[in-house]
Amino acid sequence: MKNKYFGTDGIRGTVNQGNITGEKFFKFGLASGTYFKNQKKIKQIAIIAKDTRLSGYTLEPALVSGLVSGGMHVFTLGPLPTNGLAMLTKSMKANMGIMITASHNPYFDNGLKLFGPDGMKLSNKIEKKIEKLIDAKNSKQLTNPKYLGRVKRLEDGNEKYIKILKNNFPKNYNLKGTKIVLDCANGACYKAAPKLLRELGAKVIALGIKPNGLNINEKCGSMFPSRIKSAVKKHQAHIGVSFDGDADRVIMCDEKGKIIDGDQIIGMLARRWKSKGILKGGVVGTLMSNLGLENFLKKERIKFSRSKVGDKYVKEKMKKLSFNLGGEQSGHIILGKFATTGDGLLVALEVLFSLRKRKRASSLLNVFKPLPQILENVTVRDKEIINKASCRKAIKLANSIMGKKGRILVRKSGTEPKIRIMAESNNKSLILKCIKIIKKSIN
């Protein structure tokens, strides 16, 4: 059965509408706190981080109020990448962690991502239990006034996160002589990313580090990689690195100005990890992963499996198959050896570690020839249009026309009011024809 509040990556929507209001966030805090405080711990602790959206100042107090009203003690960390929050949830031995973010979405959206004490995103089973608590009577979850939680702001969240990242690499790891263009999307990593790379000795040209609450993801970051492409050429940098609003995605650019997506990064890491004896099991991609990646891994004799779209589902499949590398074309990449969820900065460090012997990014990161792929996002009022007879008929027709010459995927976005149509083939005119047929049935 479909979740009422949770999508493929937490809860998300437009601020001051639907589920993204102070009233709802109080309930989310109270319900999630009630669920996670039922553990054998002396202190019941929740930690909260956020990206740089203006609406965070509205939603965070409501969330804190709900948690404290249920008896949870709360530490707030301010702007911090999503995986920084996941890592600190685990290292601080908290009951839970909450990231207030809408990831790559525009400023007028917001939401939250929940993490358990193990730093993992929640399973559908746990999400459903929390949803029941959200809709239950609040009075049963409110604690005795004597046991209300307390709230404290921690100012060193980014420093703690940076220290954890550094500890994953040799002590002599440095980036001296490396020039990097960095685009932080005016988001959650605007402090941590430039600071870490400069501490490692890199020369950093930092973009997207002046958040004003409204400019997160605005013509910058991983959704607009053309920005680092131009900057890499202008500054003659060795590599460009671009994050999204909560820094769980990374897209790169080589020294020639070619954009490197998540599939290429995964392919490079898989081959390198295999050669170093680090790769465990194989690689998990998604239904959106380019067929070129699958063929490349097959040639490298590396196992490959596809999950549903969403890094939560990638991680679940990695766990099920005991694989330690997985991710999405969009740049969500999970390095299971180091992290429990996507971390753009961690992935960047791993790639830069591979570049330390002054290899060219173009030779390191272009490991396979991708099959031409086009993705079109169609905004809709009701995503269930995908199940209407006319739409199903159009999809069937498009698949019959495509045949064995390529692949078509039509799905509902888990985070936005959109239908996503993807087609890939060596025949571009065939791709466009099939997309047009499906798109016509949706509009």
DRENFI-331175 format. One record per residue (C-alpha): x, y negated, z; residue in three letters. Coordinates in steps of 0.02 Angstrom, whole numbers, padded with zeros to 5 digits, always signed. Example, Ala and Ser with C-alpha at 12.3 -4.5 7.8 and 13.67 -1.06 7.14 Angstrom:
DRENFI-331175
+00615+00225+00390ala +00684+00053+00357ser 
end
This chain:
DRENFI-331175
+00000+00000+00000met +00062-00175-00043lys +00132-00281+00098asn +00027-00430+00151lys +00168-00550+00193tyr +00335-00472+00142phe +00394-00470-00039gly +00548-00388-00113thr +00662-00503-00012asp +00574-00563+00144gly +00434-00691+00149ile +00437-00835+00025arg +00325-00970-00047gly +00290-01155-00065thr +00312-01259+00093val +00152-01314+00182asn +00051-01190+00082gln -00004-01010+00116gly +00121-00921+00228asn +00252-01059+00233ile +00181-01169+00370thr +00230-01205+00549gly +00077-01110+00611glu +00125-00954+00515lys +00308-00964+00565phe +00258-00968+00748phe +00164-00805+00717lys +00311-00731+00620phe +00427-00772+00764gly +00311-00704+00896leu +00273-00544+00800ala +00452-00504+00747ser +00516-00545+00922gly +00385-00431+00999thr +00438-00289+00885tyr +00625-00307+00910phe +00626-00343+01096lys +00561-00167+01127asn +00740-00104+01144gln +00842-00051+01293lys +00942-00211+01309lys +00969-00321+01462ile +00947-00481+01362lys +00828-00499+01217gln +00920-00604+01087ile +00875-00670+00915ala +00992-00774+00808ile +00933-00894+00672ile +01025-00970+00525ala +00960-01068+00376lys +01006-01147+00211asp +01000-01335+00182thr +00818-01364+00135arg +00733-01512+00218leu +00586-01399+00264ser +00701-01298+00377gly +00683-01436+00506tyr +00495-01403+00507thr +00496-01214+00502leu +00641-01175+00620glu +00562-01255+00776pro +00400-01160+00744ala +00495-00996+00724leu +00596-01030+00882val +00437-01071+00977ser +00360-00903+00928gly +00515-00806+00978leu +00534-00896+01145val +00349-00876+01182ser +00371-00689+01164gly +00519-00685+01283gly +00666-00688+01161met +00821-00792+01193his +00871-00884+01034val +01037-00943+00964phe +01025-01062+00816thr +01174-01072+00698leu +01124-01203+00571gly +01173-01185+00386pro +01260-01018+00358leu +01263-00890+00214pro +01138-00749+00229thr +01268-00613+00253asn +01354-00721+00384gly +01192-00710+00481leu +01185-00521+00453ala +01366-00499+00510met +01342-00605+00666leu +01180-00515+00711thr +01283-00356+00721lys +01441-00428+00801ser +01344-00526+00933met +01240-00371+00972lys +01079-00467+00947ala +00910-00381+00935asn +00875-00467+00770met +00928-00602+00648gly +00821-00719+00545ile +00879-00817+00393met +00768-00964+00345ile +00789-00977+00157thr +00709-00962-00014ala +00874-00907-00091ser +00888-00968-00273his +00716-01051-00275asn +00692-01242-00284pro +00691-01352-00128tyr +00501-01354-00112phe +00499-01167-00075asp +00558-01085+00085asn +00542-00922+00178gly +00634-00801+00288leu +00735-00641+00283lys +00737-00526+00434leu +00881-00417+00492phe +00884-00281+00623gly +01020-00257+00757pro +01123-00158+00631asp +01131-00309+00514gly +01020-00220+00388met +00866-00289+00300lys +00706-00208+00358leu +00626-00055+00280ser +00449-00065+00213asn +00394+00040+00362lys +00459-00087+00488ile +00390-00232+00387glu +00217-00155+00393lys +00229-00136+00583lys +00276-00319+00600ile +00134-00369+00484glu +00011-00282+00601lys +00082-00383+00746leu +00066-00545+00645ile -00120-00514+00624asp -00147-00453+00803ala -00208-00565+00944lys -00067-00678+01001asn -00120-00671+01183ser -00059-00491+01197lys +00116-00539+01139gln +00139-00699+01240leu +00254-00671+01389thr +00233-00724+01569asn +00296-00905+01591pro +00429-00840+01707lys +00506-00738+01564tyr +00505-00867+01424leu +00662-00864+01318gly +00795-00999+01312arg +00868-01086+01159val +01050-01132+01126lys +01136-01205+00972arg +01300-01124+00922leu +01414-01239+00822glu +01544-01110+00773asp +01440-00993+00664gly +01539-01031+00506asn +01705-01006+00596glu +01648-00838+00664lys +01591-00785+00490tyr +01754-00840+00408ile +01853-00742+00538lys +01754-00583+00500ile +01783-00605+00313leu +01970-00631+00336lys +01983-00475+00444asn +01927-00369+00296asn +02088-00409+00203phe +02276-00393+00238pro +02347-00530+00349lys +02465-00586+00210asn +02323-00611+00086tyr +02339-00785+00011asn +02281-00879-00143leu +02428-00997-00164lys +02445-01051-00345gly +02264-01010-00386thr +02152-01151-00446lys +01967-01116-00416ile +01812-01211-00466val +01679-01181-00334leu +01493-01222-00347asp +01404-01204-00180cys +01231-01252-00248ala +01213-01384-00110asn +01164-01235-00005gly +01210-01126+00142ala +01395-01100+00100cys +01440-01282+00070tyr +01550-01279+00226lys +01613-01100+00235ala +01665-01069+00054ala +01781-01219+00023pro +01853-01205+00199lys +01895-01020+00183leu +01973-01031+00009leu +02078-01182+00058arg +02136-01095+00216glu +02196-00954+00104leu +02299-01078+00004gly +02193-01100-00153ala +02174-01266-00241lys +01985-01291-00238val +01880-01405-00347ile +01717-01399-00248ala +01548-01442-00323leu +01377-01435-00242gly +01440-01478-00067ile +01332-01631-00032lys +01162-01563+00019pro +01025-01691+00053asn +00884-01570+00089gly +00809-01586-00085leu +00952-01544-00204asn +00981-01360-00161ile +00994-01259-00324asn +00953-01416-00424glu +01046-01396-00589lys +01188-01314-00494cys +01242-01149-00421gly +01224-00974-00493ser +01062-01018-00583met +01158-01150-00685phe +01327-01070-00723pro +01358-01193-00865ser +01414-01313-00729arg +01565-01209-00679ile +01598-01169-00861lys +01624-01354-00899ser +01724-01384-00740ala +01840-01236-00768val +01885-01302-00940lys +01903-01481-00878lys +02018-01436-00733his +02105-01290-00821gln +02061-01178-00674ala +02101-00993-00661his +01922-00948-00617ile +01752-01021-00575gly +01641-00956-00434val +01458-01005-00415ser +01339-00961-00273phe +01151-00979-00249asp +01061-01071-00109gly +01093-00942+00028asp +01255-00876-00049ala +01202-00695-00065asp +01228-00707-00254arg +01385-00746-00353val +01412-00780-00538ile +01586-00812-00606met +01674-00891-00753cys +01842-00839-00826asp +01981-00960-00874glu +01916-00966-01053lys +01745-01026-00996gly +01653-00861-01018lys +01515-00829-00890ile +01536-00666-00792ile +01374-00593-00722asp +01347-00467-00583gly +01354-00316-00699asp +01530-00359-00758gln +01589-00390-00580ile +01516-00223-00524ile +01598-00133-00670gly +01768-00208-00628met +01754-00168-00444leu +01694+00010-00477ala +01844+00048-00588arg +01966-00034-00467arg +01892+00049-00313trp +01898+00218-00399lys +02082+00196-00444ser +02121+00146-00264lys +02020+00289-00188gly +01899+00165-00108ile +01742+00207-00209leu +01626+00323-00117lys +01502+00424-00220gly +01465+00301-00359gly +01370+00143-00403val +01188+00091-00380val +01118-00034-00505gly +00938-00082-00538thr +00811-00066-00677leu +00880-00232-00741met +01062-00174-00751ser +01130-00186-00928asn +01140-00023-01024leu +01320-00071-01065gly +01364-00054-00880leu +01285+00118-00871glu +01381+00176-01026asn +01544+00103-00959phe +01528+00192-00792leu +01487+00354-00882lys +01647+00336-00984lys +01743+00304-00822glu +01664+00460-00747arg +01580+00359-00610ile +01407+00410-00553lys +01270+00281-00582phe +01093+00271-00515ser +00957+00139-00535arg +00845+00071-00398ser +00697-00048-00400lys +00744-00232-00420val +00795-00312-00255gly +00955-00293-00154asp +00855-00215-00013lys +00810-00070-00128tyr +00989-00061-00192val +01050-00043-00013lys +00919+00088+00028glu +00972+00193-00121lys +01157+00169-00079met +01120+00236+00094lys +01019+00382+00027lys +01155+00433-00098leu +01302+00387+00017ser +01370+00265-00115phe +01468+00112-00057asn +01449-00005-00207leu +01292-00075-00285gly +01208-00231-00346gly +01113-00329-00474glu +01150-00421-00635gln +01095-00581-00547ser +01248-00573-00435gly +01178-00487-00281his +01321-00366-00248ile +01338-00257-00094ile +01511-00202-00044leu +01460-00060+00071gly +01637-00043+00137lys +01622-00217+00216phe +01441-00276+00221ala +01259-00226+00241thr +01187-00348+00114thr +01237-00457-00033gly +01376-00582+00005asp +01436-00698-00134gly +01587-00760-00038leu +01644-00586+00011leu +01629-00527-00170val +01727-00680-00228ala +01866-00638-00104leu +01874-00459-00168glu +01885-00517-00350val +02016-00649-00306leu +02113-00514-00212phe +02121-00419-00377ser +02184-00577-00463leu +02323-00611-00338arg +02457-00540-00455lys +02412-00681-00575arg +02309-00576-00695lys +02199-00677-00808arg +02016-00675-00756ala +01967-00643-00938ser +02065-00480-00943ser +02009-00425-00770leu +01823-00461-00777leu +01768-00419-00955asn +01768-00231-00933val +01627-00181-01052phe +01529-00250-01198lys +01352-00284-01138pro +01204-00237-01245leu +01114-00397-01302pro +00980-00427-01170gln +00847-00561-01158ile +00745-00599-01003leu +00590-00709-01011glu +00496-00766-00856asn +00312-00804-00881val +00226-00906-00745thr +00054-00837-00704val -00088-00873-00583arg -00113-00689-00544asp +00029-00566-00560lys -00096-00422-00570glu -00124-00471-00752ile +00014-00346-00786ile -00110-00206-00746asn -00247-00266-00864lys -00287-00154-01012ala -00234-00284-01141ser -00063-00305-01060cys -00035-00118-01039arg -00082-00094-01222lys +00043-00228-01277ala +00182-00150-01172ile +00145+00021-01248lys +00150-00053-01424leu +00315-00144-01390ala +00393+00016-01321asn +00340+00115-01474ser +00417-00017-01589ile +00578-00020-01487met +00588+00169-01482gly +00764+00233-01448lys +00845+00073-01512lys +00841-00008-01341gly +00748-00032-01178arg +00601-00136-01115ile +00557-00178-00934leu +00405-00279-00880val +00381-00313-00695arg +00306-00431-00568lys +00427-00547-00479ser +00434-00505-00295gly +00470-00685-00244thr +00385-00799-00373glu +00219-00810-00468pro +00300-00740-00626lys +00300-00590-00740ile +00475-00545-00796arg +00497-00471-00970ile +00666-00395-01011met +00717-00313-01174ala +00888-00253-01231glu +00949-00186-01398ser +01086-00213-01526asn +00946-00280-01638asn +00907-00457-01575lys +00759-00484-01693ser +00683-00324-01625leu +00705-00389-01447ile +00618-00552-01488leu +00476-00463-01579lys +00440-00348-01431cys +00447-00490-01304ile +00328-00594-01410lys +00200-00452-01415ile +00202-00432-01225ile +00208-00619-01189lys +00054-00648-01298lys -00047-00527-01191ser +00002-00621-01032ile -00024-00802-01086asn 
end
